[in-house]
């Protein structure tokens, strides 16, 4: 009788210790590599931007900075960062997240779904508040950013921050799943 083959292992480092982000990364990688044993760990990785990024550009830069920090300080198969932010678009204020994934050969940048936020919330953010604590105050919750997030609260639980991050990460993984279609551009 032959021995069962052991699954290949993949190690993922996430640029945050927030369980929502770590779980989203593990869920996405597990979906895409079902025959692999996945280990996923969070590490503190500074974004180098404001606690509450207020533009799309600042949010993207924060995610890139987190991935770069992970690459410089850990050994892994994939490095992942998810940075939530807000911006005022021509159709109104909204929240979203940038996802950055890298390995030793390539980097991919994606973005999660955009969710409209109330003007009053945007004004409070522009005045220096952070979305998670602000939502906790508005909805009488505690530490919602490590749970369903503003997305969960504003959709009555029909969508979650983790779900948005997972979906965005799956999409951002396309260059890793089909590297022949995505030539690596030198930095």
N, C-alpha and C positions, 0 to 999 in steps of 0.2 A: 504494500500500500504506500503510495507516495505521500510525502509531507505536503500540507497546504502551503502555497507560496505566501510569504509575508508581503504585506502591502508596502509599496514605496512610501517614504515619509516626505512630507513637506513642512517646512518650518516657516511661519509667518510672523513678522514683527509689525505691530501696529503702533503708530506714533501717538498713543494716548492710552491711559489706563481706564478710561471710561468703558464700563462693561457693554454699553450699547454699541460702541465702535468695534470693540474686540469681538463681540458676538456676530456682528454684521460681517466682518472680515472672515471669520471662521465659517459662517453659513455660506457665503459666496464661494470660497475656495472648496468647501466640501461638496457643493453642487457641481462645480466644474471639474473636480478631480475625485470622483466617487470611489475610485479604487486605491486611494492614497490615505495614509494615516496623517491627519492634520494636527499640528500643534500650533497654537496661536497665542502669542503673548503680547501684552501691552507694555509700553515703556513711556516714561515721561519724555516728551520731545517738544521743545519750545517752538512755537509758531513764528515768533519774531514779528508778529503783527498784534493789533489790539485784541483784547479779550473778546470783544464783539466786533468782528470785521464788518465794516459798513459799505463796502463795495465788492463787486464781483472780482476785481483785480486783487484787492487785499486778501480776499478769501482764498483765491487760487494760490497766491504767494505763500500764505500760511500753510497750506497743505504741502506745497513743494518743500518748504523749509523743514517741516516735520519729517518727511521722507528722507531728506538729505541727512538730518540728524540721526535717524535710525540706521541708515547705511554706514555712517561714520562710526557708530557705536555698537553695532550688533552684527552677527552673522546669521543670514536667513536666506531662504529661497525667494521670498517675496517681502517687500517692505510696503506698508500701506499707511496712508494718512487720509483722514476725513475731516474737513474743516467746514463748519457751518457758518453762514454769514447772511447778511441782508443787503439789499440795494433798492434804490428807487428806480424803477423802470418806467418807460413811457405809459404803461398801463397801471402803474401804482407800485407801492412797496411790496416786497416779497422776501421770503427766506428760502434758502437752498443750501446745498453743500457741494464742495469740490472734493473729488476723490482722486488721489494720486497713488499709482501703483508702480513699483520699480523692482527690477532684479539686477543682476550684474551686467545685463546687456541692453536693457531698454527701460523706458519710462512711458507710462500712459496716463493721460489726464482725462477725467470724465466729470460730469456734474449730475447731481440728483435732480429730481423733480422740483419745480418752483411752486411754492405755496403762497398765495396772497396773505398778507398780514394787515390787520387794521391800521389805519393812519395813526391812531392814538398810540399804538404799540411802537410804530416806527419813530414817532416823535420822542417817545421815552428812550428808545435806543440811541437816537441822535443826540440826546441830552446826556448820554453816558451810561445808561443801564445796560445790562446783559439780558439776552432773550430768556434763558432758562429761569433765572430768579424773578424776572418780570412776570413770566407766565405763572410761576408758583404763587405770586401775589394775586394775580388776576383770578386764578382758578382755585385758590386755597389748597395748593398741593405742596409737596416737599420734594426737592431735588428731581424735578421732572426731566431734566436734561440727561439723567442717567436711567430714564425709563422711556415713556412714549414720546417725550419732547413736545414742543409746541404743535408739531404735526398731529400727535395723538389727541391733544386737547382741542385743537381747532377743527378736527374732523370727527369729534365725538367717538374717538377710538377706532375709527374705520381705517386709518392708516397710522403708521408709526415711524418714528425717526429711524429705528433699526431697519425696518422694511425698506425705507427709502434708500438708506445707505447700502443695504444688501443688493438691491436692484441696480443702483448706480455702479457698484463695484463689479457686478457680473458684466455689465455693458463695457466698463473700462478694461476688462480683461481680454477683450477681443484680440488685441495685438499679441498677447501671449499665447492665445489658443491657435492663432493662425499667423505665425511669425513670417511666413513666406509672403503674405499679402501686405505686411507692414514693414518695409525696410527700416533698419535702424538708422536714424540721422545722427551723425556725430554732433556732440555738444560744442 
